Amino acid sequence: MAIVKQGSTTLNAGAKGDKGEQGDAGVVQSVVAGTNVTVDASDPANPIVSSSGGSGASNPNILIPTTQLDISSEAVLKLIELQTDITLTSNLVLPSDVTIIGGGGKIILNGFTVTGDNTNVISDNIYTTIFDNSGVINGTWKASSISGHWFGLISDETDQGVDNRVVFKNIATVANSSGSIEVNIYEGKYWFSVSFWYNLVYYSDNIMIGGNDDIKWIGHNATIQTLNHNYSSSTIFHFNYGHRNEVRGFKLVGDKFGHDFSSPSAEGSETTIHEHNMGIMLSNGAIDCIISKNDFSNFTADGIYFKGQVFVGRTDLTDASFESGRIDINGDIAADGNFERTIDFIDLTNSQFTDTGHFTLDIQPGGKLDVLDYRIYYYDALDTFVGYTKDVEIFDRVNIPTGATKMKIVIYTNASLSSFMVINYDYAFRTIIEHNNIHHCIRQGISNCSPYTVVRNNFIHDIGGADLGITAGPCAGIDIEDGLRNNYNNWIHDNTFQNNAGTDIVLRYCRYTKVFNNTFEKDDRPMWSILGTSISNGGVSADYCRETLVYNNYFKGKTLDLGRYSQAHDNIFYGGEVVVYQSHTVIRDNLMYNTSFTRANLDYEYLNISNVINNYIFWDRSNYELGFDEDGDPENPEDVSKWIFNDQQDFNWINNTFDLNGMSDDSGMKISNILETTEDKLGVIDGTVIKNYSGTNGLQYHIHPTNVYNSNFSCPLKVQFGFEKDFVIENTTITNYIDLDLRSFTEVTPSLYKTVTLRNVTLNVNDTGVLVGNYPFSAKAFNFNIKMIDCKINFNFNVAKTFQFLNTGYLYMENCEVIASTAETFDITASSVSSSTLINTKTKNFTFTATTQTGTVVLP
């Protein structure tokens, strides 16, 4: 046990532990500081020794070396103050537990290596040099706060200036060995030559941050810029194993404008796009790390990149691996056709499981996301049941319990299981990315993320390569995909996005992502894009995801599309488009100005109704170019899609209000656009209000055959195409005309004709301009019945036409009221209907002729 004397202070250094063990804690036996030496003994087991620098010659406790030999002696004092330069003539191994004090002199490495042994470095001068940049530093260190200048950093404002690679690597060695350290890089521009790394290798040999915890790299108006190179893959900082590590306050600049794209990188793959050169990379075991207040620009790939999960083992499960049945809570086999269980035990004692202590049940490439939860049953080496884990979700990490050496898996389905695999992932976790400016990178601002990542208060803009004619994509602000289906619980909030050539946020296969309080600004660089012709107008694209929440965001001229079980609520849209999928999506309580809706399908193994509920959509015809812009060029409004809805009937449309603000149809504008189809539209329209329309006959609400309830339309209604079925229009007011153009109704047997039922429907015919070439009530020449109950039709002016019944089914009217402003007649028997029955009809200035007519009342 070594005893160290310092002035009147005696430190018991404690016994050194064996490799891999912690040594005994040292204790302060007496505390009387020597000259220029301060001993903080508030924690006796961990005394902190520091120096004010200078005048070391008057302090017998501080060694002031003049030669390399003075430093390397085992008998050296534990405080070494450098007051003169010392040039190494060989490798230097420092004695254990010394503190090097920067006092104006430095160690000139001269091509040799300095090896620390639990070495500390201190100085009260942040700009002094303690080690120059001419050699390598390794070994073990225990510093708590260091300055980059102490290791010979050189600021160079010239283009392609002095390379600081060796210095940054030396600083990283000291920081990673020490842990619980602040690395301060002060004002200047520092060039860095990156090292190539293969995309499948997880150590990049650049500025590594890991192997320890609480390592904080802090930039003070400091720029780190990569020297020009031709590598396809590189990074400046690389986080790996470690907790709470941080990079803060840097300006990180890539070599986009000087990069050599002309030839493949000599070391490996990805030879054409060079799309893996980034500012910061995070990979295996980087937990609770922080990237804050940095500026990222001009990387040929991403500002920030999360390396995909590393699987260190894999066990495939095919159909042949399973049999019908389950396992009960006692571990016994039980028959049950609703479950599938693995036939054989899965061995947990091989290195696939013992190296990590956890596993994930995943889906092989090509598998689909919609898989139910499962259970795991554990057994020991003697096949004795030791317990189970219930209701685990596919893709979740599962920790293997103590004592378990085997397992079986039970799936809550009897469907085909050919795409499963038991796999072992390692990845970053709970990263915080905040207050950064990320811009002018070619591929993405941020790629992939990891579970529980928080991305907040960043400005992500101008991502893309059009200024160089480079077509690498997807050019998103944030892109979380690459098959990372066990990526979940990410929060993206309070960010601003603008002028990204791709979509601002792309989510694929993620679960439980929250996107809230973001601003998706309208792009003002229409020629900035992947192809150099337009921008994408994409705000959030999350189609192949589940349970995404998008709320309290501001979308200006940007699109939104969501996947299954997802919701968008309380957002403000100014222009742009909302894409609604058949996937249990909910779009509710949003305020929208000149925003379009589009229906789309996904290649899911299921389809289900989505819901659009309680939204207020305001359309101003004079500003309709703020709608969805097909080619991304806001300077050409003639390219704007001229519809509010596009094929909407595959979802439920409930309690929505459309305020058309007096809009008319002077340029072919449509409220809705539908596709000619015979497929069944499963949604309903309930509580929809279309108000303040004033226009010609083109601006009609155009729908497929579907049930309509409790609605009020200040425009005409046209029902066309679609699946041949019975449907109802009920408790609804329609303005100017209704057109039943059911050309897909082709049934030839009258007894099998489908019936259109209008119940408590009011048709107000107000505008002669709307009726040019149209009948107020028209049923086209196709095969269906019409039933009208408790309906009211008001001809509020002298119309040239009234009814048109060209359908070949029957017409049945009961308790209906028809009122005309002047005398009108209509002979139903002269139409194409097979029969007409009128019961208890009330009329004013209107006379019907029907096959059967009873109880008619003529109103005064």
Secondary structure by P-SEA (a helix, b strand, c coil): cbbbbcccbbbccccccccccccccccccbbbbccccccccccccbbbbbbcccccccccccccccccccccccccccbbbbcbbbbbccbbbbccbbbbbbccbbbccccbbbbbccbbbbbccccccccccccccccccccccccccccbbbbbcccccccaaaaaaaaaaaaaacccbbbbbcbbbbbbbbbbbccccccccccccccccbbbbbbccbbbbbccccccccccbbbccccccccccccccccccccccccccccccccccccccccbbbccccccccccbbbbcccccccbbbccccccbbbbbccccccccccccccbbbbbcccccccbbbbccccccccccccccccccccccccccbbbbbbccccccccccccccccbbbbbccccccbbbbbcccccccccccbbbbbbccccccccccccccccccccccccccccccccccccccccccccccccccccccccccccbbbbccbbbcccccccbbbccccbbbbcccccccccccccccccccccccccccccccbbbbccbbbccbbbbbcccbbbcbbbbcbbbbbbccccccccbbbbcbbbbbbbbccccbbbbbbbcbbbbbbbccccccccccccccccccccccccccccccccccbbbbbcccccccccccccccccccccccbbbccccccccccccccccccccccccbbbbcbbbbbccccbbbbbbccbbbccccccccccccccccccbbbbbbcbbbbbbcccccccccccbbbccccbbbbbcbbbbbccccccccccccccbbbbbcbbbbbbccbbbbccccccccbbbbcccccccbbbbccccccccccc
